[in-house]
């Protein structure tokens, strides 16, 4: 399977930076899962019921 990633230009990054600094960009996080629960997170995404991003959290030494 070939995975094609979008190309990001410097102009794209600067545009996003301006939006963030102006307070016009708001990220939407639907749910957070610890990395150990990546299978559950994937299952949730595949239900197509998510309303925002699903975040996997990575811990160092068991501290989040």
C-alpha positions as CSV (number, residue, x, y, z in Angstrom):
1,X,0.0,0.0,0.0
2,X,1.4,3.4,-1.1
3,X,0.8,6.2,1.4
4,X,0.8,9.6,-0.1
5,X,1.3,12.5,2.3
6,X,0.4,16.1,1.5
7,X,3.2,18.4,0.9
8,X,3.5,21.3,3.3
9,X,5.0,24.5,2.2
10,X,6.6,27.2,4.2
11,X,3.7,29.5,3.3
12,X,1.2,26.9,4.7
13,X,3.1,26.8,8.0
14,X,3.2,30.6,8.2
15,X,-0.5,30.8,7.5
16,X,-1.3,28.4,10.3
17,X,1.1,30.2,12.6
18,X,-0.8,33.5,11.9
19,X,-4.2,31.8,12.6
20,X,-3.0,30.4,15.9
21,X,-1.4,33.7,17.0
22,X,-4.6,35.5,16.1
23,X,-6.7,33.1,18.1
24,X,-8.6,32.0,15.0
25,X,-7.6,28.4,15.1
26,X,-9.0,26.0,17.7
27,X,-8.0,22.3,17.8
28,X,-10.8,19.9,18.6
29,X,-9.9,16.8,20.6
30,X,-12.6,14.2,20.8
31,X,-10.8,11.6,23.0
32,X,-7.4,10.8,24.4
33,X,-6.1,7.2,24.8
34,X,-2.8,6.0,26.3
35,X,-0.5,4.4,23.7
36,X,-1.2,1.0,25.2
37,X,-4.8,1.4,24.1
38,X,-4.0,2.1,20.4
39,X,-6.3,-0.8,19.3
40,X,-9.3,0.7,21.1
41,X,-8.4,4.2,19.7
42,X,-8.3,2.8,16.2
43,X,-11.6,1.0,16.7
44,X,-13.2,4.2,17.8
45,X,-11.9,6.1,14.8
46,X,-13.2,3.4,12.5
47,X,-16.7,3.8,13.9
48,X,-16.8,7.2,12.1
49,X,-18.5,8.7,15.1
50,X,-15.6,10.9,16.2
51,X,-16.2,14.6,16.2
52,X,-12.5,15.7,16.5
53,X,-9.0,14.4,16.7
54,X,-8.2,11.2,18.7
55,X,-4.9,11.6,20.6
56,X,-2.6,8.9,21.7
57,X,-0.6,9.9,24.8
58,X,2.9,8.6,25.4
59,X,4.3,8.4,28.9
60,X,7.8,8.3,30.2
61,X,8.3,6.2,33.2
62,X,4.5,5.8,33.8
63,X,4.0,9.6,34.4
64,X,1.5,11.4,32.2
